[in-house]
Amino acid sequence: MGRLFIVTGRVQGVFFRVSTRDVAAPSGLKGHSINLPDGSVEVRACGDDAAIDQLQAWLHEGPPHASVSAVNERLTECTAPVRFTTG
């Protein structure tokens, strides 16, 4: 199992997706970060629970120009992604 996060606030146009990948990939996490039409960012993370916990903590802050309002989380199936990507 992995986790799916929906991050809301000022999270588009502030390098949130790329920064998320830069935090997740070195930890061995697989998944994606993509912009959603409503202005939020979806982050799917698959891998070690401790690494996902660290990513989750980072998502509450984000990169320097972001302003995170909320991070909603739910469990998700992992379909064996090859790496962490941005969409």
Biopython code that builds the backbone (N, CA, C, O; Angstrom):
import numpy as np
from Bio.PDB.StructureBuilder import StructureBuilder

atoms = [
    (1, "MET", "N", (0.842, -1.194, 0.000)),
    (1, "MET", "CA", (0.000, 0.000, 0.000)),
    (1, "MET", "C", (0.879, 1.246, 0.000)),
    (1, "MET", "O", (2.002, 1.254, 0.504)),
    (2, "GLY", "N", (0.334, 2.260, -0.568)),
    (2, "GLY", "CA", (0.980, 3.560, -0.562)),
    (2, "GLY", "C", (0.008, 4.585, -0.027)),
    (2, "GLY", "O", (-1.037, 4.243, 0.528)),
    (3, "ARG", "N", (0.358, 5.841, -0.197)),
    (3, "ARG", "CA", (-0.521, 6.913, 0.265)),
    (3, "ARG", "C", (-0.707, 7.952, -0.829)),
    (3, "ARG", "O", (0.208, 8.252, -1.595)),
    (4, "LEU", "N", (-1.904, 8.485, -0.879)),
    (4, "LEU", "CA", (-2.253, 9.541, -1.815)),
    (4, "LEU", "C", (-2.532, 10.795, -0.995)),
    (4, "LEU", "O", (-3.344, 10.777, -0.070)),
    (5, "PHE", "N", (-1.860, 11.869, -1.339)),
    (5, "PHE", "CA", (-2.025, 13.145, -0.653)),
    (5, "PHE", "C", (-2.603, 14.166, -1.617)),
    (5, "PHE", "O", (-2.205, 14.219, -2.781)),
    (6, "ILE", "N", (-3.529, 14.969, -1.147)),
    (6, "ILE", "CA", (-4.016, 16.128, -1.887)),
    (6, "ILE", "C", (-3.587, 17.353, -1.078)),
    (6, "ILE", "O", (-3.999, 17.542, 0.066)),
    (7, "VAL", "N", (-2.752, 18.172, -1.703)),
    (7, "VAL", "CA", (-2.177, 19.337, -1.034)),
    (7, "VAL", "C", (-2.853, 20.582, -1.588)),
    (7, "VAL", "O", (-2.857, 20.808, -2.798)),
    (8, "THR", "N", (-3.425, 21.388, -0.697)),
    (8, "THR", "CA", (-4.127, 22.595, -1.118)),
    (8, "THR", "C", (-3.429, 23.836, -0.577)),
    (8, "THR", "O", (-2.632, 23.773, 0.359)),
    (9, "GLY", "N", (-3.752, 24.955, -1.191)),
    (9, "GLY", "CA", (-3.139, 26.234, -0.836)),
    (9, "GLY", "C", (-2.498, 26.830, -2.078)),
    (9, "GLY", "O", (-2.923, 26.547, -3.198)),
    (10, "ARG", "N", (-1.474, 27.656, -1.883)),
    (10, "ARG", "CA", (-0.716, 28.170, -3.031)),
    (10, "ARG", "C", (0.375, 27.147, -3.332)),
    (10, "ARG", "O", (1.498, 27.246, -2.837)),
    (11, "VAL", "N", (0.014, 26.150, -4.165)),
    (11, "VAL", "CA", (0.917, 25.032, -4.428)),
    (11, "VAL", "C", (1.172, 24.820, -5.923)),
    (11, "VAL", "O", (1.893, 23.895, -6.298)),
    (12, "GLN", "N", (0.599, 25.652, -6.763)),
    (12, "GLN", "CA", (0.903, 25.587, -8.189)),
    (12, "GLN", "C", (1.655, 26.853, -8.582)),
    (12, "GLN", "O", (1.369, 27.942, -8.082)),
    (13, "GLY", "N", (2.624, 26.693, -9.488)),
    (13, "GLY", "CA", (3.427, 27.827, -9.925)),
    (13, "GLY", "C", (4.531, 28.199, -8.957)),
    (13, "GLY", "O", (5.111, 29.280, -9.061)),
    (14, "VAL", "N", (4.833, 27.306, -8.007)),
    (14, "VAL", "CA", (5.872, 27.582, -6.998)),
    (14, "VAL", "C", (6.884, 26.428, -6.912)),
    (14, "VAL", "O", (7.567, 26.263, -5.901)),
    (15, "PHE", "N", (6.968, 25.637, -7.983)),
    (15, "PHE", "CA", (7.892, 24.493, -8.071)),
    (15, "PHE", "C", (7.564, 23.391, -7.067)),
    (15, "PHE", "O", (8.453, 22.666, -6.621)),
    (16, "PHE", "N", (6.283, 23.268, -6.711)),
    (16, "PHE", "CA", (5.884, 22.265, -5.725)),
    (16, "PHE", "C", (6.094, 20.851, -6.250)),
    (16, "PHE", "O", (6.639, 20.006, -5.540)),
    (17, "ARG", "N", (5.672, 20.580, -7.481)),
    (17, "ARG", "CA", (5.779, 19.218, -8.027)),
    (17, "ARG", "C", (7.237, 18.771, -8.133)),
    (17, "ARG", "O", (7.589, 17.675, -7.697)),
    (18, "VAL", "N", (8.074, 19.618, -8.709)),
    (18, "VAL", "CA", (9.490, 19.264, -8.882)),
    (18, "VAL", "C", (10.174, 19.137, -7.530)),
    (18, "VAL", "O", (10.971, 18.222, -7.323)),
    (19, "SER", "N", (9.874, 20.039, -6.614)),
    (19, "SER", "CA", (10.469, 19.957, -5.277)),
    (19, "SER", "C", (10.041, 18.683, -4.562)),
    (19, "SER", "O", (10.834, 18.069, -3.850)),
    (20, "THR", "N", (8.778, 18.286, -4.754)),
    (20, "THR", "CA", (8.297, 17.040, -4.151)),
    (20, "THR", "C", (9.080, 15.857, -4.694)),
    (20, "THR", "O", (9.504, 14.985, -3.935)),
    (21, "ARG", "N", (9.272, 15.826, -6.001)),
    (21, "ARG", "CA", (10.080, 14.752, -6.605)),
    (21, "ARG", "C", (11.495, 14.762, -6.036)),
    (21, "ARG", "O", (12.052, 13.704, -5.742)),
    (22, "ASP", "N", (12.077, 15.940, -5.882)),
    (22, "ASP", "CA", (13.442, 16.045, -5.374)),
    (22, "ASP", "C", (13.567, 15.570, -3.934)),
    (22, "ASP", "O", (14.638, 15.127, -3.518)),
    (23, "VAL", "N", (12.484, 15.658, -3.169)),
    (23, "VAL", "CA", (12.472, 15.143, -1.796)),
    (23, "VAL", "C", (12.204, 13.642, -1.781)),
    (23, "VAL", "O", (12.818, 12.911, -1.004)),
    (24, "ALA", "N", (11.298, 13.182, -2.628)),
    (24, "ALA", "CA", (10.850, 11.784, -2.602)),
    (24, "ALA", "C", (11.843, 10.812, -3.237)),
    (24, "ALA", "O", (12.114, 9.750, -2.677)),
    (25, "ALA", "N", (12.380, 11.163, -4.384)),
    (25, "ALA", "CA", (13.204, 10.225, -5.157)),
    (25, "ALA", "C", (14.445, 9.728, -4.412)),
    (25, "ALA", "O", (14.713, 8.528, -4.445)),
    (26, "PRO", "N", (15.210, 10.589, -3.744)),
    (26, "PRO", "CA", (16.396, 10.085, -3.045)),
    (26, "PRO", "C", (16.064, 9.106, -1.914)),
    (26, "PRO", "O", (16.919, 8.324, -1.496)),
    (27, "SER", "N", (14.836, 9.151, -1.427)),
    (27, "SER", "CA", (14.400, 8.228, -0.371)),
    (27, "SER", "C", (13.928, 6.898, -0.936)),
    (27, "SER", "O", (13.515, 6.010, -0.190)),
    (28, "GLY", "N", (13.991, 6.763, -2.261)),
    (28, "GLY", "CA", (13.559, 5.524, -2.896)),
    (28, "GLY", "C", (12.071, 5.434, -3.132)),
    (28, "GLY", "O", (11.573, 4.379, -3.524)),
    (29, "LEU", "N", (11.342, 6.523, -2.902)),
    (29, "LEU", "CA", (9.906, 6.491, -3.127)),
    (29, "LEU", "C", (9.598, 6.519, -4.608)),
    (29, "LEU", "O", (10.330, 7.118, -5.397)),
    (30, "LYS", "N", (8.525, 5.876, -4.975)),
    (30, "LYS", "CA", (8.011, 5.864, -6.335)),
    (30, "LYS", "C", (6.645, 6.529, -6.311)),
    (30, "LYS", "O", (5.981, 6.547, -5.274)),
    (31, "GLY", "N", (6.223, 7.073, -7.440)),
    (31, "GLY", "CA", (4.907, 7.684, -7.508)),
    (31, "GLY", "C", (4.903, 8.896, -8.396)),
    (31, "GLY", "O", (5.614, 8.942, -9.400)),
    (32, "HIS", "N", (4.094, 9.896, -8.031)),
    (32, "HIS", "CA", (4.008, 11.098, -8.850)),
    (32, "HIS", "C", (3.525, 12.293, -8.037)),
    (32, "HIS", "O", (2.966, 12.156, -6.948)),
    (33, "SER", "N", (3.764, 13.467, -8.608)),
    (33, "SER", "CA", (3.147, 14.703, -8.133)),
    (33, "SER", "C", (2.608, 15.401, -9.365)),
    (33, "SER", "O", (3.350, 15.673, -10.309)),
    (34, "ILE", "N", (1.298, 15.694, -9.355)),
    (34, "ILE", "CA", (0.654, 16.303, -10.514)),
    (34, "ILE", "C", (-0.269, 17.439, -10.080)),
    (34, "ILE", "O", (-0.876, 17.396, -9.010)),
    (35, "ASN", "N", (-0.359, 18.449, -10.934)),
    (35, "ASN", "CA", (-1.302, 19.531, -10.702)),
    (35, "ASN", "C", (-2.711, 19.052, -11.019)),
    (35, "ASN", "O", (-2.922, 18.323, -11.988)),
    (36, "LEU", "N", (-3.663, 19.458, -10.209)),
    (36, "LEU", "CA", (-5.072, 19.162, -10.448)),
    (36, "LEU", "C", (-5.779, 20.431, -10.919)),
    (36, "LEU", "O", (-5.338, 21.535, -10.600)),
    (37, "PRO", "N", (-6.863, 20.290, -11.668)),
    (37, "PRO", "CA", (-7.562, 21.465, -12.214)),
    (37, "PRO", "C", (-8.043, 22.454, -11.157)),
    (37, "PRO", "O", (-8.194, 23.639, -11.456)),
    (38, "ASP", "N", (-8.286, 21.998, -9.935)),
    (38, "ASP", "CA", (-8.801, 22.902, -8.894)),
    (38, "ASP", "C", (-7.702, 23.708, -8.205)),
    (38, "ASP", "O", (-7.990, 24.453, -7.268)),
    (39, "GLY", "N", (-6.443, 23.575, -8.648)),
    (39, "GLY", "CA", (-5.340, 24.341, -8.063)),
    (39, "GLY", "C", (-4.567, 23.585, -6.998)),
    (39, "GLY", "O", (-3.580, 24.098, -6.469)),
    (40, "SER", "N", (-4.998, 22.380, -6.676)),
    (40, "SER", "CA", (-4.274, 21.567, -5.693)),
    (40, "SER", "C", (-3.251, 20.686, -6.404)),
    (40, "SER", "O", (-3.185, 20.661, -7.633)),
    (41, "VAL", "N", (-2.457, 19.965, -5.616)),
    (41, "VAL", "CA", (-1.465, 19.033, -6.145)),
    (41, "VAL", "C", (-1.744, 17.661, -5.548)),
    (41, "VAL", "O", (-1.941, 17.520, -4.341)),
    (42, "GLU", "N", (-1.757, 16.649, -6.418)),
    (42, "GLU", "CA", (-1.899, 15.257, -5.988)),
    (42, "GLU", "C", (-0.516, 14.635, -5.909)),
    (42, "GLU", "O", (0.273, 14.731, -6.849)),
    (43, "VAL", "N", (-0.227, 13.992, -4.777)),
    (43, "VAL", "CA", (1.044, 13.300, -4.592)),
    (43, "VAL", "C", (0.735, 11.857, -4.221)),
    (43, "VAL", "O", (0.110, 11.587, -3.194)),
    (44, "ARG", "N", (1.180, 10.929, -5.070)),
    (44, "ARG", "CA", (1.058, 9.503, -4.777)),
    (44, "ARG", "C", (2.451, 9.014, -4.415)),
    (44, "ARG", "O", (3.397, 9.208, -5.179)),
    (45, "ALA", "N", (2.583, 8.377, -3.248)),
    (45, "ALA", "CA", (3.881, 7.907, -2.771)),
    (45, "ALA", "C", (3.801, 6.431, -2.414)),
    (45, "ALA", "O", (2.933, 6.010, -1.649)),
    (46, "CYS", "N", (4.713, 5.655, -2.973)),
    (46, "CYS", "CA", (4.790, 4.224, -2.724)),
    (46, "CYS", "C", (6.209, 3.886, -2.292)),
    (46, "CYS", "O", (7.184, 4.337, -2.892)),
    (47, "GLY", "N", (6.303, 3.081, -1.238)),
    (47, "GLY", "CA", (7.619, 2.691, -0.750)),
    (47, "GLY", "C", (7.616, 2.526, 0.751)),
    (47, "GLY", "O", (6.591, 2.212, 1.355)),
    (48, "ASP", "N", (8.764, 2.738, 1.339)),
    (48, "ASP", "CA", (8.984, 2.575, 2.771)),
    (48, "ASP", "C", (8.109, 3.541, 3.574)),
    (48, "ASP", "O", (8.063, 4.735, 3.279)),
    (49, "ASP", "N", (7.421, 3.022, 4.581)),
    (49, "ASP", "CA", (6.520, 3.859, 5.396)),
    (49, "ASP", "C", (7.233, 5.028, 6.057)),
    (49, "ASP", "O", (6.684, 6.129, 6.118)),
    (50, "ALA", "N", (8.447, 4.808, 6.552)),
    (50, "ALA", "CA", (9.188, 5.892, 7.197)),
    (50, "ALA", "C", (9.509, 6.998, 6.196)),
    (50, "ALA", "O", (9.439, 8.179, 6.534)),
    (51, "ALA", "N", (9.856, 6.626, 4.977)),
    (51, "ALA", "CA", (10.148, 7.624, 3.947)),
    (51, "ALA", "C", (8.881, 8.383, 3.564)),
    (51, "ALA", "O", (8.925, 9.589, 3.324)),
    (52, "ILE", "N", (7.755, 7.678, 3.507)),
    (52, "ILE", "CA", (6.487, 8.352, 3.208)),
    (52, "ILE", "C", (6.133, 9.313, 4.339)),
    (52, "ILE", "O", (5.642, 10.413, 4.083)),
    (53, "ASP", "N", (6.374, 8.917, 5.577)),
    (53, "ASP", "CA", (6.123, 9.811, 6.716)),
    (53, "ASP", "C", (6.959, 11.086, 6.606)),
    (53, "ASP", "O", (6.465, 12.180, 6.882)),
    (54, "GLN", "N", (8.223, 10.947, 6.204)),
    (54, "GLN", "CA", (9.089, 12.119, 6.036)),
    (54, "GLN", "C", (8.581, 13.012, 4.915)),
    (54, "GLN", "O", (8.582, 14.237, 5.037)),
    (55, "LEU", "N", (8.145, 12.390, 3.815)),
    (55, "LEU", "CA", (7.590, 13.179, 2.715)),
    (55, "LEU", "C", (6.331, 13.904, 3.176)),
    (55, "LEU", "O", (6.139, 15.079, 2.862)),
    (56, "GLN", "N", (5.481, 13.216, 3.912)),
    (56, "GLN", "CA", (4.251, 13.837, 4.402)),
    (56, "GLN", "C", (4.564, 15.067, 5.262)),
    (56, "GLN", "O", (3.914, 16.103, 5.125)),
    (57, "ALA", "N", (5.540, 14.952, 6.128)),
    (57, "ALA", "CA", (5.923, 16.093, 6.961)),
    (57, "ALA", "C", (6.386, 17.259, 6.081)),
    (57, "ALA", "O", (6.046, 18.412, 6.345)),
    (58, "TRP", "N", (7.157, 16.956, 5.045)),
    (58, "TRP", "CA", (7.634, 18.001, 4.143)),
    (58, "TRP", "C", (6.475, 18.641, 3.375)),
    (58, "TRP", "O", (6.484, 19.850, 3.141)),
    (59, "LEU", "N", (5.477, 17.840, 2.982)),
    (59, "LEU", "CA", (4.342, 18.364, 2.221)),
    (59, "LEU", "C", (3.602, 19.465, 2.972)),
    (59, "LEU", "O", (3.011, 20.347, 2.349)),
    (60, "HIS", "N", (3.626, 19.425, 4.286)),
    (60, "HIS", "CA", (2.948, 20.455, 5.075)),
    (60, "HIS", "C", (3.659, 21.808, 4.958)),
    (60, "HIS", "O", (3.060, 22.848, 5.232)),
    (61, "GLU", "N", (4.920, 21.795, 4.557)),
    (61, "GLU", "CA", (5.689, 23.034, 4.384)),
    (61, "GLU", "C", (5.857, 23.372, 2.909)),
    (61, "GLU", "O", (5.594, 24.501, 2.494)),
    (62, "GLY", "N", (6.297, 22.393, 2.115)),
    (62, "GLY", "CA", (6.533, 22.613, 0.694)),
    (62, "GLY", "C", (7.755, 23.470, 0.444)),
    (62, "GLY", "O", (8.505, 23.775, 1.372)),
    (63, "PRO", "N", (7.962, 23.863, -0.807)),
    (63, "PRO", "CA", (9.106, 24.705, -1.152)),
    (63, "PRO", "C", (8.908, 26.131, -0.633)),
    (63, "PRO", "O", (7.816, 26.484, -0.186)),
    (64, "PRO", "N", (9.961, 26.948, -0.691)),
    (64, "PRO", "CA", (9.916, 28.283, -0.065)),
    (64, "PRO", "C", (8.744, 29.174, -0.465)),
    (64, "PRO", "O", (8.223, 29.883, 0.396)),
    (65, "HIS", "N", (8.302, 29.176, -1.717)),
    (65, "HIS", "CA", (7.252, 30.101, -2.151)),
    (65, "HIS", "C", (5.846, 29.529, -2.028)),
    (65, "HIS", "O", (4.872, 30.200, -2.371)),
    (66, "ALA", "N", (5.731, 28.306, -1.546)),
    (66, "ALA", "CA", (4.416, 27.688, -1.362)),
    (66, "ALA", "C", (3.783, 28.160, -0.060)),
    (66, "ALA", "O", (4.466, 28.605, 0.863)),
    (67, "SER", "N", (2.474, 28.053, -0.013)),
    (67, "SER", "CA", (1.722, 28.310, 1.211)),
    (67, "SER", "C", (0.677, 27.193, 1.318)),
    (67, "SER", "O", (-0.387, 27.264, 0.704)),
    (68, "VAL", "N", (0.994, 26.178, 2.096)),
    (68, "VAL", "CA", (0.136, 24.994, 2.194)),
    (68, "VAL", "C", (-0.984, 25.253, 3.187)),
    (68, "VAL", "O", (-0.745, 25.639, 4.331)),
    (69, "SER", "N", (-2.220, 25.033, 2.726)),
    (69, "SER", "CA", (-3.391, 25.175, 3.602)),
    (69, "SER", "C", (-3.738, 23.864, 4.282)),
    (69, "SER", "O", (-4.063, 23.842, 5.469)),
    (70, "ALA", "N", (-3.668, 22.754, 3.520)),
    (70, "ALA", "CA", (-4.049, 21.449, 4.067)),
    (70, "ALA", "C", (-3.382, 20.345, 3.262)),
    (70, "ALA", "O", (-3.060, 20.505, 2.085)),
    (71, "VAL", "N", (-3.188, 19.219, 3.937)),
    (71, "VAL", "CA", (-2.703, 17.996, 3.298)),
    (71, "VAL", "C", (-3.656, 16.886, 3.710)),
    (71, "VAL", "O", (-3.665, 16.458, 4.864)),
    (72, "ASN", "N", (-4.457, 16.423, 2.756)),
    (72, "ASN", "CA", (-5.391, 15.329, 3.011)),
    (72, "ASN", "C", (-4.761, 14.036, 2.525)),
    (72, "ASN", "O", (-4.067, 14.021, 1.509)),
    (73, "GLU", "N", (-4.999, 12.961, 3.244)),
    (73, "GLU", "CA", (-4.306, 11.699, 2.981)),
    (73, "GLU", "C", (-5.290, 10.538, 2.958)),
    (73, "GLU", "O", (-6.276, 10.517, 3.694)),
    (74, "ARG", "N", (-4.994, 9.574, 2.094)),
    (74, "ARG", "CA", (-5.715, 8.302, 2.127)),
    (74, "ARG", "C", (-4.790, 7.220, 1.597)),
    (74, "ARG", "O", (-3.833, 7.502, 0.876)),
    (75, "LEU", "N", (-5.084, 5.988, 1.958)),
    (75, "LEU", "CA", (-4.311, 4.857, 1.460)),
    (75, "LEU", "C", (-4.645, 4.630, -0.009)),
    (75, "LEU", "O", (-5.760, 4.909, -0.451)),
    (76, "THR", "N", (-3.677, 4.125, -0.757)),
    (76, "THR", "CA", (-3.884, 3.859, -2.171)),
    (76, "THR", "C", (-3.083, 2.631, -2.574)),
    (76, "THR", "O", (-2.072, 2.302, -1.954)),
    (77, "GLU", "N", (-3.538, 1.971, -3.600)),
    (77, "GLU", "CA", (-2.793, 0.852, -4.166)),
    (77, "GLU", "C", (-1.605, 1.395, -4.947)),
    (77, "GLU", "O", (-1.675, 2.473, -5.537)),
    (78, "CYS", "N", (-0.531, 0.647, -4.943)),
    (78, "CYS", "CA", (0.628, 1.013, -5.729)),
    (78, "CYS", "C", (0.710, 0.072, -6.934)),
    (78, "CYS", "O", (0.636, -1.150, -6.798)),
    (79, "THR", "N", (0.861, 0.661, -8.087)),
    (79, "THR", "CA", (0.912, -0.134, -9.317)),
    (79, "THR", "C", (2.331, -0.225, -9.855)),
    (79, "THR", "O", (2.552, -0.147, -11.064)),
    (80, "ALA", "N", (3.279, -0.388, -8.963)),
    (80, "ALA", "CA", (4.688, -0.581, -9.303)),
    (80, "ALA", "C", (5.236, 0.493, -10.253)),
    (80, "ALA", "O", (5.745, 0.165, -11.324)),
    (81, "PRO", "N", (5.136, 1.776, -9.868)),
    (81, "PRO", "CA", (5.751, 2.800, -10.720)),
    (81, "PRO", "C", (7.266, 2.602, -10.729)),
    (81, "PRO", "O", (7.850, 2.077, -9.782)),
    (82, "VAL", "N", (7.871, 3.030, -11.806)),
    (82, "VAL", "CA", (9.308, 2.835, -11.990)),
    (82, "VAL", "C", (10.125, 3.861, -11.204)),
    (82, "VAL", "O", (11.206, 3.549, -10.706)),
    (83, "ARG", "N", (9.609, 5.078, -11.097)),
    (83, "ARG", "CA", (10.333, 6.161, -10.421)),
    (83, "ARG", "C", (9.304, 7.179, -9.930)),
    (83, "ARG", "O", (8.097, 6.972, -10.059)),
    (84, "PHE", "N", (9.795, 8.268, -9.373)),
    (84, "PHE", "CA", (8.909, 9.351, -8.961)),
    (84, "PHE", "C", (8.881, 10.376, -10.077)),
    (84, "PHE", "O", (9.923, 10.889, -10.485)),
    (85, "THR", "N", (7.674, 10.677, -10.578)),
    (85, "THR", "CA", (7.548, 11.573, -11.728)),
    (85, "THR", "C", (6.687, 12.797, -11.400)),
    (85, "THR", "O", (5.972, 12.828, -10.398)),
    (86, "THR", "N", (6.777, 13.789, -12.264)),
    (86, "THR", "CA", (5.898, 14.955, -12.186)),
    (86, "THR", "C", (5.064, 14.970, -13.450)),
    (86, "THR", "O", (5.525, 14.564, -14.516)),
    (87, "GLY", "N", (3.853, 15.434, -13.328)),
    (87, "GLY", "CA", (2.953, 15.441, -14.475)),
    (87, "GLY", "C", (2.650, 16.815, -14.953)),
    (87, "GLY", "O", (1.902, 16.982, -15.917)),
]
sb = StructureBuilder()
sb.init_structure("model")
sb.init_model(0)
sb.init_chain("A")
sb.init_seg("    ")
for serial, (resi, resn, name, xyz) in enumerate(atoms, 1):
    if name == "N":
        sb.init_residue(resn, " ", resi, " ")
    sb.init_atom(name, np.array(xyz, "f"), 0.0, 1.0, " ", f" {name:<3s}", serial, name[0])
structure = sb.get_structure()
